[in-house]
Amino acid sequence: MSIESRIKTALASFGYPTYPNTYSGSEPNYFTFNYNTFGDDHGDNKPQHEIALIQVHFVCPSDFDSVTTRKTIKRMLYDAGFGYPEMTPVGDENGQHWVFEIDAIEGVDV
């Protein structure tokens, strides 16, 4: 299963839009995500694993009580096999914006 599929599946029960990179819809609560990957555990000049560094963004209105939602997001991402999330608030006067940083490690077939 792809990283995109794993993230969308992990967060599906919220019912919020979940898109890679950007969301241009009108729902007040939504998720976006982005990631980069690199090879690791090199042997015989080939990577044995690929590591993905992932950011999942949760955006919601300022008056939304997000405490329980944020705890649930962490648990769901971890239960989906990602590393335990680090969370950073980056909201502003436009509303809440929470960034969850996770990682994933997969074997490489090269």
Contacts in CASP RR format, 6 or more apart in sequence:
PFRMAT RR
TARGET T0000
AUTHOR 0000-0000-0000
METHOD contacts of the structure
MODEL  1
MSIESRIKTALASFGYPTYPNTYSGSEPNYFTFNYNTFGDDHGDNKPQHE
IALIQVHFVCPSDFDSVTTRKTIKRMLYDAGFGYPEMTPVGDENGQHWVF
EIDAIEGVDV
1 9 0 8 1.000
3 35 0 8 1.000
3 52 0 8 1.000
3 54 0 8 1.000
3 104 0 8 1.000
4 20 0 8 1.000
4 33 0 8 1.000
6 80 0 8 1.000
6 81 0 8 1.000
6 82 0 8 1.000
6 104 0 8 1.000
7 18 0 8 1.000
7 31 0 8 1.000
7 33 0 8 1.000
7 54 0 8 1.000
7 56 0 8 1.000
7 77 0 8 1.000
7 80 0 8 1.000
8 18 0 8 1.000
9 80 0 8 1.000
10 76 0 8 1.000
10 77 0 8 1.000
10 79 0 8 1.000
10 80 0 8 1.000
10 82 0 8 1.000
11 18 0 8 1.000
11 31 0 8 1.000
11 56 0 8 1.000
11 73 0 8 1.000
11 76 0 8 1.000
11 77 0 8 1.000
12 18 0 8 1.000
13 76 0 8 1.000
14 29 0 8 1.000
14 31 0 8 1.000
14 69 0 8 1.000
14 72 0 8 1.000
16 27 0 8 1.000
16 29 0 8 1.000
16 30 0 8 1.000
16 31 0 8 1.000
17 23 0 8 1.000
17 25 0 8 1.000
17 27 0 8 1.000
17 30 0 8 1.000
17 31 0 8 1.000
18 30 0 8 1.000
18 31 0 8 1.000
18 32 0 8 1.000
18 33 0 8 1.000
19 30 0 8 1.000
19 31 0 8 1.000
19 32 0 8 1.000
19 33 0 8 1.000
20 32 0 8 1.000
20 33 0 8 1.000
20 34 0 8 1.000
21 32 0 8 1.000
21 33 0 8 1.000
21 34 0 8 1.000
22 32 0 8 1.000
23 30 0 8 1.000
23 31 0 8 1.000
23 32 0 8 1.000
23 59 0 8 1.000
28 60 0 8 1.000
28 61 0 8 1.000
28 64 0 8 1.000
29 58 0 8 1.000
29 59 0 8 1.000
29 60 0 8 1.000
29 61 0 8 1.000
29 64 0 8 1.000
30 58 0 8 1.000
30 59 0 8 1.000
31 56 0 8 1.000
31 57 0 8 1.000
31 58 0 8 1.000
31 59 0 8 1.000
32 56 0 8 1.000
32 57 0 8 1.000
32 59 0 8 1.000
33 54 0 8 1.000
33 55 0 8 1.000
33 56 0 8 1.000
33 57 0 8 1.000
34 54 0 8 1.000
34 55 0 8 1.000
35 52 0 8 1.000
35 53 0 8 1.000
35 54 0 8 1.000
35 55 0 8 1.000
36 52 0 8 1.000
36 53 0 8 1.000
37 50 0 8 1.000
37 51 0 8 1.000
37 52 0 8 1.000
37 53 0 8 1.000
38 50 0 8 1.000
38 51 0 8 1.000
39 47 0 8 1.000
39 49 0 8 1.000
39 50 0 8 1.000
39 51 0 8 1.000
39 108 0 8 1.000
40 47 0 8 1.000
40 48 0 8 1.000
40 49 0 8 1.000
40 50 0 8 1.000
40 51 0 8 1.000
40 105 0 8 1.000
41 47 0 8 1.000
41 48 0 8 1.000
41 49 0 8 1.000
42 48 0 8 1.000
46 108 0 8 1.000
46 110 0 8 1.000
47 108 0 8 1.000
47 110 0 8 1.000
48 107 0 8 1.000
48 108 0 8 1.000
49 105 0 8 1.000
49 106 0 8 1.000
49 107 0 8 1.000
49 108 0 8 1.000
50 105 0 8 1.000
50 106 0 8 1.000
50 107 0 8 1.000
50 108 0 8 1.000
51 103 0 8 1.000
51 104 0 8 1.000
51 105 0 8 1.000
52 103 0 8 1.000
52 104 0 8 1.000
52 105 0 8 1.000
52 106 0 8 1.000
53 101 0 8 1.000
53 103 0 8 1.000
54 82 0 8 1.000
54 101 0 8 1.000
54 102 0 8 1.000
54 103 0 8 1.000
54 104 0 8 1.000
55 99 0 8 1.000
55 100 0 8 1.000
55 101 0 8 1.000
56 73 0 8 1.000
56 77 0 8 1.000
56 85 0 8 1.000
56 99 0 8 1.000
56 100 0 8 1.000
56 102 0 8 1.000
57 97 0 8 1.000
57 98 0 8 1.000
57 99 0 8 1.000
57 100 0 8 1.000
58 66 0 8 1.000
58 69 0 8 1.000
58 70 0 8 1.000
58 73 0 8 1.000
58 96 0 8 1.000
58 97 0 8 1.000
58 98 0 8 1.000
58 100 0 8 1.000
59 95 0 8 1.000
59 96 0 8 1.000
59 97 0 8 1.000
59 98 0 8 1.000
60 66 0 8 1.000
60 69 0 8 1.000
60 95 0 8 1.000
60 96 0 8 1.000
61 95 0 8 1.000
61 96 0 8 1.000
62 95 0 8 1.000
62 96 0 8 1.000
64 96 0 8 1.000
66 96 0 8 1.000
66 98 0 8 1.000
70 87 0 8 1.000
70 98 0 8 1.000
73 85 0 8 1.000
73 98 0 8 1.000
73 100 0 8 1.000
74 84 0 8 1.000
74 85 0 8 1.000
74 87 0 8 1.000
74 100 0 8 1.000
77 83 0 8 1.000
77 85 0 8 1.000
77 100 0 8 1.000
77 102 0 8 1.000
78 84 0 8 1.000
78 85 0 8 1.000
78 102 0 8 1.000
81 104 0 8 1.000
82 102 0 8 1.000
82 103 0 8 1.000
82 104 0 8 1.000
83 102 0 8 1.000
83 103 0 8 1.000
83 104 0 8 1.000
84 102 0 8 1.000
85 100 0 8 1.000
85 101 0 8 1.000
85 102 0 8 1.000
86 100 0 8 1.000
86 101 0 8 1.000
86 102 0 8 1.000
87 98 0 8 1.000
87 99 0 8 1.000
87 100 0 8 1.000
87 101 0 8 1.000
88 98 0 8 1.000
88 99 0 8 1.000
88 101 0 8 1.000
89 96 0 8 1.000
89 97 0 8 1.000
89 98 0 8 1.000
89 99 0 8 1.000
90 97 0 8 1.000
90 98 0 8 1.000
90 99 0 8 1.000
91 97 0 8 1.000
91 98 0 8 1.000
END
